[in-house]
Amino acid sequence: MVAENTLSKIESWYTRTLSEEDPFIKFMCEYI
């Protein structure tokens, strides 16, 4: 599915970024 593919892309991007100070990442953490 497209949603699962997008989610895995976001997960790998998040793992690479590891910036919890970022408001967008903080939002993604709370959203997921």
C-alpha positions in Angstrom: 0.0 0.0 0.0 1.0 3.6 -0.6 0.4 4.6 3.0 2.7 1.9 4.4 5.4 2.8 1.9 5.2 6.4 2.9 5.3 5.5 6.6 8.4 3.4 6.2 10.0 6.4 4.3 9.1 8.7 7.2 10.5 6.2 9.7 13.8 5.9 8.0 14.0 9.7 7.5 13.2 10.1 11.2 15.8 7.6 12.2 18.4 9.5 10.2 17.4 12.9 11.5 17.1 12.1 15.3 16.3 15.8 16.0 13.6 15.8 18.7 14.0 19.6 19.0 12.4 19.9 15.6 8.7 20.9 16.1 7.7 18.8 13.0 9.3 15.7 14.4 7.8 16.3 17.8 4.4 16.6 16.0 5.0 13.3 14.1 5.9 11.6 17.4 2.7 12.6 19.0 0.7 11.9 15.8 2.1 8.3 15.5 
